[in-house]
Amino acid sequence: MEFVGQLQRQFVQFSHSLFVEGFLDEQFQQLQKLQDESNPDFVLEVVSLFFEDSEKLLNNLSIALQQQIVDFKLVDSYVHQFKGSSSSIGAQRVKTVCVHLRSFCEEKNLERCLMCLQQVKQEYYVVKNKLETLLRLEQQIVEAGGAVPFIA
């Protein structure tokens, strides 16, 4: 049982660091509250959908910004979708960089859009890695017969 306690402490510390460092916000906690015995994989399912949608949106953004004539309204619509999905799971830093990217779209500043897209990708892949680690810890706790601690 000590192993479970160790995993639970690791989960709490890692979760706490994600909030302190601004990777996640209270919206992620709201998702965690919706997970219960009747829907034990809720957070995993929502986060997995976020990953799938994000990969598509990042690909679409890259393609749209590489066109001879950039359709900034289209780019803005992709960024708007990405900002919304990031916000819905609490990916705070991704959402913040999307706000900057939208402002560069409004200015029709291709160079700034391209630079900011790199930041968006970087923040996304960092939060993706951190969420995968968190979900792995959660799975290890459950497999070891423990309960996943709620992060307040």
C-alpha positions as CSV (number, residue, x, y, z in Angstrom):
1,M,0.0,0.0,0.0
2,E,3.0,2.3,0.5
3,F,3.5,2.2,-3.3
4,V,0.0,3.5,-3.8
5,G,0.6,6.3,-1.3
6,Q,3.8,7.2,-3.1
7,L,2.0,7.4,-6.4
8,Q,-0.7,9.5,-4.9
9,R,1.8,11.9,-3.4
10,Q,3.6,12.1,-6.8
11,F,0.2,12.7,-8.5
12,V,-0.7,15.5,-6.1
13,Q,2.7,17.2,-6.4
14,F,2.8,17.0,-10.2
15,S,-0.8,18.2,-10.5
16,H,0.0,21.1,-8.2
17,S,3.1,22.1,-10.3
18,L,0.9,22.2,-13.4
19,F,-1.3,24.8,-11.8
20,V,1.5,26.8,-10.2
21,E,3.4,26.9,-13.5
22,G,0.3,28.0,-15.4
23,F,0.0,25.0,-17.7
24,L,-3.5,24.3,-16.3
25,D,-6.2,26.4,-14.8
26,E,-9.4,25.8,-12.8
27,Q,-11.2,24.5,-15.9
28,F,-9.2,21.3,-15.7
29,Q,-10.3,20.9,-12.0
30,Q,-13.9,21.2,-13.2
31,L,-13.3,18.4,-15.7
32,Q,-11.9,16.3,-12.8
33,K,-15.0,16.9,-10.8
34,L,-17.1,15.5,-13.6
35,Q,-15.3,12.2,-13.4
36,D,-16.8,9.6,-11.1
37,E,-17.4,5.9,-10.7
38,S,-20.1,6.0,-13.4
39,N,-17.7,7.7,-15.8
40,P,-14.2,6.8,-14.7
41,D,-12.4,7.7,-18.0
42,F,-14.1,11.0,-18.5
43,V,-10.9,13.2,-18.2
44,L,-8.9,10.7,-20.4
45,E,-11.6,10.8,-23.1
46,V,-11.9,14.6,-23.1
47,V,-8.1,15.1,-23.1
48,S,-7.7,12.5,-25.9
49,L,-10.3,14.4,-28.0
50,F,-8.4,17.6,-27.3
51,F,-5.2,16.0,-28.6
52,E,-6.9,14.7,-31.7
53,D,-8.5,18.1,-32.5
54,S,-5.3,20.0,-31.7
55,E,-3.2,18.0,-34.1
56,K,-5.7,18.6,-36.9
57,L,-5.9,22.3,-36.1
58,L,-2.2,22.8,-35.9
59,N,-1.8,21.0,-39.2
60,N,-4.5,23.2,-40.8
61,L,-2.9,26.3,-39.4
62,S,0.5,25.4,-40.8
63,I,-1.0,24.7,-44.2
64,A,-3.1,27.9,-44.2
65,L,-0.1,30.1,-43.3
66,Q,2.0,28.6,-46.1
67,Q,-0.3,29.6,-48.9
68,Q,0.7,32.1,-51.5
69,I,-2.2,34.3,-50.5
70,V,-3.0,33.8,-46.8
71,D,-6.7,33.8,-45.9
72,F,-6.4,35.4,-42.5
73,K,-10.1,34.9,-41.7
74,L,-9.6,31.1,-42.2
75,V,-6.4,31.2,-40.0
76,D,-8.3,33.2,-37.4
77,S,-11.2,30.6,-37.4
78,Y,-8.7,27.8,-36.8
79,V,-7.0,29.8,-34.0
80,H,-10.4,30.6,-32.5
81,Q,-11.3,26.9,-32.4
82,F,-7.9,26.0,-30.9
83,K,-8.3,28.7,-28.3
84,G,-11.8,27.4,-27.4
85,S,-10.7,23.8,-27.1
86,S,-7.6,24.8,-25.0
87,S,-9.8,26.8,-22.8
88,S,-12.3,24.0,-22.3
89,I,-9.7,21.7,-20.9
90,G,-7.9,24.4,-19.0
91,A,-4.7,24.5,-21.1
92,Q,-4.0,28.1,-19.9
93,R,-0.7,28.8,-21.6
94,V,-1.9,27.4,-25.0
95,K,-5.0,29.6,-24.7
96,T,-2.9,32.7,-23.9
97,V,-0.6,32.2,-26.9
98,C,-3.7,31.7,-29.1
99,V,-5.0,35.1,-28.0
100,H,-1.7,36.7,-29.3
101,L,-1.9,34.7,-32.6
102,R,-5.4,36.0,-33.2
103,S,-4.3,39.6,-32.7
104,F,-1.6,39.0,-35.4
105,C,-4.2,37.5,-37.7
106,E,-6.3,40.7,-37.3
107,E,-3.2,42.7,-38.2
108,K,-2.6,40.4,-41.2
109,N,1.0,40.1,-40.0
110,L,2.2,36.9,-41.6
111,E,5.7,37.0,-40.1
112,R,4.3,37.5,-36.6
113,C,1.7,34.8,-37.2
114,L,4.3,32.3,-38.2
115,M,6.5,33.1,-35.2
116,C,3.5,32.9,-32.9
117,L,2.4,29.6,-34.4
118,Q,5.7,28.1,-33.3
119,Q,5.0,29.3,-29.8
120,V,1.5,27.8,-29.9
121,K,3.0,24.5,-31.1
122,Q,5.6,24.6,-28.4
123,E,3.1,25.3,-25.6
124,Y,0.8,22.6,-26.9
125,Y,3.4,19.9,-27.0
126,V,4.6,20.8,-23.5
127,V,1.1,20.6,-22.1
128,K,0.4,17.5,-24.0
129,N,3.5,15.8,-22.6
130,K,2.5,17.0,-19.1
131,L,-1.1,15.8,-19.4
132,E,0.1,12.4,-20.7
133,T,2.3,12.1,-17.6
134,L,-0.5,13.0,-15.3
135,L,-2.9,10.5,-17.0
136,R,-0.2,7.8,-16.7
137,L,0.2,8.5,-13.0
138,E,-3.6,8.3,-12.6
139,Q,-3.7,5.0,-14.4
140,Q,-0.9,3.6,-12.3
141,I,-2.7,4.6,-9.1
142,V,-5.9,2.8,-10.3
143,E,-4.0,-0.3,-11.4
144,A,-2.3,-0.5,-8.0
145,G,-5.7,-0.5,-6.3
146,G,-5.7,3.1,-5.1
147,A,-8.1,6.0,-5.5
148,V,-7.0,9.0,-7.5
149,P,-6.7,12.1,-5.2
150,F,-8.8,15.1,-6.1
151,I,-6.8,18.2,-6.6
152,A,-8.4,21.2,-4.9
